[in-house]
């Protein structure tokens, strides 16, 4: 999935994602139509906020913007705020 496709899923500076931690590498897998969210594999473990930190770094670098987690810090389903 390229940068332009990702931008098409951002609505009002928000992006919904579903995270799968402990994956072989951090990458965007696909768009989940039923949940209206991007499926993202994350290499980091879900403990000690490691997966959340990796999600923020990954999307900040990818989008070249400041990214934070608006909701879902303790859930696989997260809502990112892109500034």
Secondary structure, DSSP 8 states (H G I E B T S, - for coil): --HHHHHTT-BTTEEEEEEE-S-SS-EEEEEETTTTEEEEE-SS-SGGGHHHHHHHHHHHHHHTS-EEEEE-TTSSEEEEEE-
